[in-house]
Amino acid sequence: MSTSLLLLIIALIGFIAFLAGRARSFARSGGKLASLHSLPGYHGSYVAIWAMLPALLLLAVWLIAAPIYVDYTVRSSLPEPVQNQGAATVQLALGQVKSVAAGFERLSADELAAIENGSTNMREVLASKGVALAGEGEPYMVQSAQQFNAMRQYSRWLMSAVVLLVSVAGGLYAIRNIDVRFRARNRVERVMLGSLIVASSIAILTTVGIVASMLSEAGRFFTMVSPFEFFFGTVWDPRFAAAGSGGASGQFGLLPLLAGTLYIAFVAMLFAVPIGLFAAIYMAEYASPRLRSTAKPLLEVLAGIPTIVYGFFALVTVGPFLRDISAQLNGLVTGNYQNFIQAQSVITAGIVMGIMLIPFVSSLSDDIITQVPRALRDGSLGLGATRSETVKKVILPAALPGIVGALLLTASRAVGETMIVVLAAGVAARMQLNPLEPMTTVTVKIVNQLTGDLEFTSPQTLVAFALGITLFVITLGLNIYALYIVRKYREQYE
């Protein structure tokens, strides 16, 4: 029985259990619902939880443990000469056995018998069924593949039987507990609380796991390269070495990448903040409800455009436009039609990234401005101030903490951008102040260092984790500070 069908049957059993628990509570109350401690719906939910939750937990454990056990058993049954060749060879042989097993499920009985007798070429037969083998296939693989399929089939049917038995048994056990004074509501709410805690724990543990994996690999990098050289170096020249050579040649200075990251994000914010903030003020204070209901969704459509599309827009439109217009301006002034703005430059990336950030600034600032109490607006207007004076001297100062938090959240989004920078700013790691020249960012170099068939054994690849943890710390700091400011603002006006 497939896993999806098994899940469907468990859901059906849970639904039946819910109806049965609800009906039993009605029967126990004798038609007097006031005598029940909990509503019938809670009794039904209690029975459904017992019918589904233990079965689902058992199913999850089985799906994780069974493949491990089957792989271990099949690996142990491989011929001794194969096992004596090392772990890598055994793993490769196990992979081929799995491929052969997958191919056997597509063969007819006659084709399978021909392979068992050795009267046909196993590799050619499996290739005709869409299963490719790395080698010709050894005779022992036939027996191992059959053992693998048999164990997996037996495990699947045993799992189905045990899981369904547990589901039915759980439902029957829960129905027996239904009574007039049974605290079904407390039990159900306790399960819901546990589910919420588990969901929160998964999110937290995922973050911890990401940070731990990055720290472990970054620690390996810093055993090969001095942290002082990395954090204070001014030259980025990793010089890729052969995979597995462990060579530490090259220079891994972070400062050029960090300067490019902050510079491009700064230019993007210079472009996005005025436009987005003015748009938010207009939407919140001046636009009619009809115009606001139409214009705001259209503005927020920009947030849904993939960043690679913005990158193409910069590469095909904005970059060439700035290059050509600079050549024309230079020709009008000096007579030399040589462009002074390169197609790939800081300003190109900053403008396009700023366009991408406009809806973030506008939407967040608009929500914060509209949360300013109406009494402040009415009081200012009642004292004779104009609408513009009210916006400048009352609303914006009141909303300033929240707006600053929104801008910091937007800045963290700009710092982590990759595709726009790759196509609009180039990959040149340099330290310079001219926004008309190309620069690059930390995220771009992370992509560069991890592109291709690489092994995480040399500093040229491990440096990506050091760059990643550095970028993580920067964006985490911005987010924490932004949330602190926003929380302080909300405490003031709630």
C-alpha positions, 0 to 999 in steps of 0.5 A, spaced: 500 500 500 502 506 498 504 512 503 499 516 500 493 511 500 495 509 507 494 517 509 488 517 506 485 511 509 488 514 516 484 521 515 478 517 513 478 513 520 479 519 523 473 522 520 469 516 522 472 516 529 470 524 530 463 522 528 463 516 533 465 520 538 460 526 537 455 521 537 457 517 543 457 524 547 450 525 545 448 518 547 451 519 554 448 526 555 441 523 554 440 529 550 442 534 555 448 537 552 448 542 559 450 535 563 457 535 558 463 537 561 465 539 554 461 540 547 460 534 543 465 537 538 471 536 543 469 529 544 469 527 537 476 531 536 479 527 542 477 520 538 479 523 532 486 525 535 487 518 538 485 515 531 490 519 527 496 522 531 499 515 534 498 512 527 501 518 523 507 518 528 508 511 527 508 511 520 513 517 520 518 513 524 517 507 520 518 511 514 525 513 517 527 507 520 525 502 515 529 504 509 535 504 514 534 497 516 533 495 509 539 498 506 543 495 512 541 488 511 542 488 504 549 492 505 551 486 510 549 481 505 553 483 499 559 478 497 565 479 502 570 481 496 566 487 495 565 489 502 573 488 503 574 494 498 572 499 502 566 503 504 566 507 498 565 501 493 560 498 498 556 504 497 557 504 490 555 497 489 549 498 494 547 504 489 547 499 483 543 494 487 537 499 488 538 501 481 537 494 479 531 493 484 528 499 481 528 496 474 526 489 476 519 492 478 518 494 471 520 487 468 515 482 466 516 475 469 519 472 462 524 478 462 526 477 469 527 469 469 532 470 463 536 475 467 536 470 473 538 464 468 544 469 465 541 468 458 540 475 457 544 482 458 542 485 464 544 492 463 541 492 456 534 489 458 534 495 464 536 500 459 530 498 455 526 500 461 529 506 462 534 504 468 541 506 466 547 502 470 554 505 471 557 498 469 555 491 466 552 489 473 555 483 477 551 476 478 550 478 486 546 484 484 540 480 482 540 476 488 541 482 492 536 486 488 531 481 489 532 481 497 531 488 497 525 488 493 522 483 497 524 486 504 521 493 502 515 489 499 514 486 506 516 492 510 510 496 506 505 491 507 507 490 515 507 498 515 500 498 512 497 493 517 500 495 523 499 503 522 491 501 520 491 497 527 494 502 531 489 507 528 483 503 529 485 501 536 486 508 538 479 510 536 476 504 540 480 506 546 478 513 546 471 512 545 471 508 551 473 514 555 467 518 553 463 520 558 458 526 561 464 529 565 470 527 561 474 533 560 475 532 552 476 540 551 482 540 556 485 534 552 484 537 545 487 543 547 493 540 550 494 536 544 493 543 540 498 546 545 503 541 544 502 542 536 504 549 536 510 548 541 513 543 536 511 547 530 515 553 533 521 548 535 522 546 528 522 553 526 527 554 531 531 548 531 532 549 523 535 556 524 540 553 529 541 547 524 543 552 519 547 556 523 551 550 526 552 547 519 555 554 517 559 555 523 562 548 523 565 549 516 567 556 517 571 553 523 574 549 518 576 555 513 579 559 519 584 553 521 587 554 514 586 561 513 587 566 518 581 570 521 585 577 521 587 576 514 579 574 512 576 580 516 581 585 514 584 583 508 583 588 502 584 583 496 580 578 494 583 573 489 581 566 492 585 562 486 582 556 485 586 549 487 584 542 485 579 539 489 582 535 495 589 538 494 588 542 500 592 548 497 591 555 501 594 559 495 590 565 494 588 571 498 581 572 502 580 579 504 573 580 506 573 588 505 572 589 498 566 584 498 563 587 504 564 594 501 561 592 495 555 589 499 554 596 503 555 600 497 550 597 493 545 597 498 546 604 500 545 606 493 539 602 492 536 605 499 537 612 496 533 610 490 527 606 494 526 610 500 524 617 498 519 614 492 517 609 497 516 613 503 512 619 498 508 613 495 506 611 502 504 618 505 500 619 499 496 612 499 495 613 507 493 621 507 491 623 500 489 618 496 481 616 496 479 610 498 477 608 491 484 610 488 488 606 494 484 600 493 487 600 486 493 603 486 496 599 492 495 592 490 498 595 483 504 597 487 505 591 491 505 587 484 513 589 484 514 585 490 512 579 486 517 579 480 522 574 481 529 578 482 532 574 476 527 578 471 530 585 475 537 582 473 535 581 466 531 588 466 538 591 468 542 588 463 538 589 457 535 596 459 538 600 465 545 598 464 545 600 456 541 606 457 546 609 462 552 607 458 549 610 452 546 617 455 553 618 459 556 617 452 552 622 449 553 627 455 560 626 454 560 628 447 556 634 448 560 637 453 567 634 451 566 632 444 569 625 446 563 620 445 566 615 450 561 613 456 563 614 463 558 610 466 559 602 465 553 598 463 555 594 469 556 598 475 554 600 482 549 605 480 545 600 475 545 595 480 542 600 485 537 603 481 534 596 479 534 594 486 531 600 489 525 599 484 525 592 487 525 595 494 520 600 493 514 596 494 517 594 501 518 601 503 511 603 501 507 597 504 511 597 510 511 605 511 503 605 509 501 600 514 505 604 520 502 611 518 495 608 518 496 606 525 498 613 528 491 614 532 486 618 528 486 623 534 493 626 533 490 628 526 484 631 528 487 635 533 492 638 529 487 639 523 482 642 529 488 647 531 488 650 524 494 646 521 494 644 514 494 637 511 501 637 509 503 641 516 500 635 519 503 630 515 510 633 517 509 635 524 505 630 527 504 624 523 511 623 521 514 624 527 509 619 531 510 614 525 518 615 525 520 609 529 516 604 525 518 607 519 526 606 521 524 599 523 521 598 516 527 601 513 532 597 516 528 591 514 528 593 507 536 594 508 537 587 510 533 585 504 538 589 500 544 586 503 542 579 501 540 580 494 544 576 489 541 575 482 540 583 480 548 584 483 550 578 478 547 581 472 547 589 474 554 590 478 559 585 475 563 580 479 569 585 480 571 585 487 574 592 488 574 597 493 573 604 490 568 610 491 566 611 484 558 609 483 559 608 475 564 603 476 562 595 477 563 592 484 561 585 487 557 583 493 558 577 498 552 573 496 555 573 489 562 571 491 558 565 495 555 563 488 562 563 485 565 559 490 560 554 490 559 553 482 561 547 479 563 540 481 567 541 488 569 538 494 569 542 501 576 540 502 580 547 500 579 554 503 577 556 496 570 552 497 570 553 505 570 560 504 563 561 502 561 558 509 565 564 512 562 569 507 555 566 509 556 566 516 558 574 516 552 575 512 548 572 516 550 576 522 549 582 518 542 581 516 541 578 523 543 584 527 539 589 522 533 585 523 533 585 531 534 592 531 529 593 526 524 589 530 526 592 537 524 599 534 518 596 531 516 593 538 518 600 542 513 603 537 507 598 538 508 599 545 507 606 545 500 606 541 497 600 542 
